[in-house]
Amino acid sequence: MSGPADNRGVNTRALEDLFHKAESRRTEWRDTITVSLLEVYNEEIRDLLNDNRTDEKLEVKIGPNGNHVPGLVSIAVDNIEAVLNLIAMADRNRSSATTNMNEHSSRSHMILTATVVSEFIPTGMITRGKLNLVDLAGSERINKSGATGQALKEAQNINKSLSALGDVIAARAAKQ
């Protein structure tokens, strides 16, 4: 989803477009962009930008500006390079393991949320938006990956959540 520097992935290209748009309208709009990164690991939310992790349980809540995770670190960014640095930090903090199928197998789903608060300078009107970019862990065939113990539990949770996502997509497609 991120891709190498010479061939950026869809998530990185979407963020680049966001910064280009903010720059192109700078004379009329003042955009403030913040980024948070979390992982869903074994059905728990973990803050990937907090090096001082605690046992505090993070949960999605509904607030006046939509869904959010209270206590999640959110950092103001001015350009794509700042976001790439945060993604690199998140990658270092993200749960991964070695399996028979992959030397660096992510064991979680990662969600980058870019929150944009925009002020229309002539009137002072404020608008808000969020862009959620997701990097899903891949489904795993247990017999091929050789997962046992903790890795087996991780694989089961990954497969369960991907199956649930498929059910949601199918239900939405059927207008249910």
C-alpha positions as CSV (number, residue, x, y, z in Angstrom):
1,M,0.0,0.0,0.0
2,S,3.0,2.3,0.5
3,G,5.4,1.1,-2.1
4,P,9.1,1.9,-2.6
5,A,10.2,5.5,-3.2
6,D,10.4,5.0,-7.0
7,N,6.9,3.5,-7.3
8,R,4.6,4.8,-4.5
9,G,1.6,2.8,-3.5
10,V,-2.0,4.0,-3.4
11,N,-1.9,5.2,0.2
12,T,1.2,7.3,-0.3
13,R,-0.2,8.7,-3.6
14,A,-3.5,9.7,-1.9
15,L,-1.5,11.6,0.8
16,E,0.6,13.3,-1.9
17,D,-2.6,14.5,-3.6
18,L,-3.9,15.8,-0.2
19,F,-0.9,17.9,0.3
20,H,-1.0,19.2,-3.4
21,K,-4.6,20.1,-2.9
22,A,-3.9,22.0,0.3
23,E,-1.0,23.9,-1.4
24,S,-3.1,24.8,-4.4
25,R,-5.8,26.5,-2.4
26,R,-3.6,28.2,0.2
27,T,-4.7,31.7,-0.7
28,E,-8.3,31.0,0.4
29,W,-8.1,28.1,2.8
30,R,-5.9,27.4,5.8
31,D,-5.6,23.6,6.1
32,T,-4.3,21.9,9.2
33,I,-3.5,18.2,8.7
34,T,-2.8,15.7,11.5
35,V,-1.9,12.1,11.3
36,S,-2.4,9.1,13.6
37,L,-1.4,5.5,13.0
38,L,-2.8,2.5,14.8
39,E,-2.8,-1.2,14.4
40,V,-5.5,-3.7,15.2
41,Y,-3.5,-6.7,16.7
42,N,-5.4,-9.7,18.0
43,E,-8.6,-7.6,18.2
44,E,-6.9,-4.8,20.2
45,I,-6.0,-1.3,19.1
46,R,-2.4,-0.2,19.6
47,D,-1.0,3.3,19.0
48,L,2.0,3.0,16.6
49,L,3.2,6.5,17.3
50,N,3.5,6.1,21.0
51,D,6.9,4.6,22.0
52,N,5.8,4.6,25.7
53,R,3.0,2.1,25.3
54,T,1.0,1.5,28.4
55,D,-1.6,-1.1,29.2
56,E,-4.3,1.5,28.6
57,K,-7.0,0.0,26.5
58,L,-7.8,2.0,23.4
59,E,-11.3,1.9,22.0
60,V,-13.1,3.6,19.1
61,K,-15.7,6.1,20.3
62,I,-18.2,8.3,18.6
63,G,-17.6,12.0,19.2
64,P,-19.0,15.3,17.9
65,N,-16.6,15.1,14.9
66,G,-17.2,11.4,14.1
67,N,-15.4,8.2,15.2
68,H,-12.1,8.6,17.1
69,V,-9.8,6.8,19.5
70,P,-9.3,8.8,22.7
71,G,-5.7,8.8,23.8
72,L,-4.3,8.1,20.3
73,V,-1.3,10.2,19.4
74,S,-2.0,12.6,16.5
75,I,0.8,14.7,15.0
76,A,0.5,17.8,12.8
77,V,2.3,17.4,9.4
78,D,3.1,19.9,6.7
79,N,4.3,17.6,3.9
80,I,4.5,14.1,2.6
81,E,8.0,13.6,4.0
82,A,6.8,14.2,7.5
83,V,4.1,11.5,6.9
84,L,6.6,9.1,5.5
85,N,8.8,9.5,8.6
86,L,5.7,8.7,10.8
87,I,4.9,5.7,8.7
88,A,8.5,4.5,9.1
89,M,8.2,4.8,12.9
90,A,4.9,3.0,12.8
91,D,6.4,0.2,10.7
92,R,9.1,-0.2,13.4
93,N,6.4,-0.5,16.1
94,R,4.1,-2.7,14.1
95,S,3.7,-6.3,15.1
96,S,5.5,-8.7,12.7
97,A,6.9,-12.2,12.7
98,T,8.7,-14.6,10.4
99,T,6.7,-17.4,8.9
100,N,7.4,-20.1,6.3
101,M,5.7,-17.9,3.7
102,N,7.1,-14.5,4.6
103,E,10.3,-13.2,6.3
104,H,8.5,-10.0,7.6
105,S,4.9,-10.9,8.0
106,S,2.7,-8.1,9.4
107,R,0.6,-9.6,12.2
108,S,-1.9,-6.7,12.3
109,H,-4.0,-4.3,10.2
110,M,-2.6,-0.8,10.1
111,I,-4.8,2.3,9.8
112,L,-3.4,5.8,9.0
113,T,-5.9,8.5,9.6
114,A,-5.3,12.0,8.1
115,T,-7.6,14.5,9.7
116,V,-8.0,17.8,7.9
117,V,-9.4,20.9,9.6
118,S,-9.9,23.7,7.0
119,E,-10.7,27.3,7.6
120,F,-12.2,29.3,4.7
121,I,-10.2,32.5,5.3
122,P,-12.7,35.1,3.9
123,T,-15.6,33.9,6.2
124,G,-13.9,31.9,9.0
125,M,-16.0,28.9,8.2
126,I,-14.5,25.6,9.5
127,T,-14.8,22.2,7.8
128,R,-13.4,18.9,8.9
129,G,-12.6,15.7,7.0
130,K,-10.9,12.4,7.6
131,L,-9.0,10.2,5.2
132,N,-8.6,6.6,6.5
133,L,-5.9,4.6,4.7
134,V,-5.7,0.9,5.6
135,D,-3.0,-1.6,5.2
136,L,-4.6,-5.0,5.8
137,A,-2.6,-8.0,7.0
138,G,-2.8,-10.8,4.4
139,S,-4.9,-13.9,5.0
140,E,-2.8,-16.8,6.0
141,R,-3.0,-20.5,5.3
142,I,-2.0,-22.1,8.5
143,N,-0.6,-25.3,7.0
144,K,1.6,-23.4,4.6
145,S,2.8,-20.7,7.0
146,G,3.8,-23.2,9.8
147,A,2.3,-20.9,12.4
148,T,2.1,-22.3,15.9
149,G,1.6,-20.8,19.4
150,Q,1.3,-17.0,19.3
151,A,1.7,-16.8,15.6
152,L,-1.3,-19.3,15.2
153,K,-3.4,-17.0,17.4
154,E,-2.4,-14.0,15.3
155,A,-3.2,-15.8,12.0
156,Q,-6.6,-16.9,13.3
157,N,-7.5,-13.3,14.3
158,I,-6.3,-11.9,11.0
159,N,-8.4,-14.5,9.1
160,K,-11.4,-13.9,11.3
161,S,-11.3,-10.1,10.8
162,L,-10.7,-10.4,7.0
163,S,-13.7,-12.7,6.8
164,A,-15.8,-10.2,8.7
165,L,-14.7,-7.4,6.4
166,G,-15.7,-9.6,3.4
167,D,-19.2,-10.1,5.0
168,V,-19.6,-6.3,5.5
169,I,-18.6,-5.6,1.8
170,A,-21.0,-8.3,0.6
171,A,-23.8,-6.9,2.7
172,R,-23.2,-3.3,1.5
173,A,-23.1,-4.6,-2.1
174,A,-26.5,-6.2,-1.5
175,K,-27.8,-3.0,0.1
176,Q,-28.3,-4.7,3.5
